[in-house]
């Protein structure tokens, strides 16, 4: 596993971090993990090259043994990683749990 911000040979960037799972009770309720400030700053620095609009950043994500494709959403100057129900079930994750995350941004 590469350290935060380390470029990979296959034109990607791996970021690792830990965060608490939180529940958003909006019109489309969902669970998220907030990407910490340093990692969010790295993502922001390449966002123009990797975003497909609205500031949304496509990533490959991994928690435990479960990998999935998703998109980060900008939120209050940071990024929020949505954690799908299938991932939460597979890894036994609930609101308030602290998880270790690996994100891979595919660089053009």
Buried (B, 14 or more C-beta within 10 A) or exposed (E): EBEBBEEEEEEBBBBBBEBEBBEBEEEEEBBBBBBBEEBBBBBBEBBEEBBEEEBBBBBBBBBBEBEBEBBBBBBEEBBBBBBBEEBBEBBEBEEEBEBEBBBBBBEE
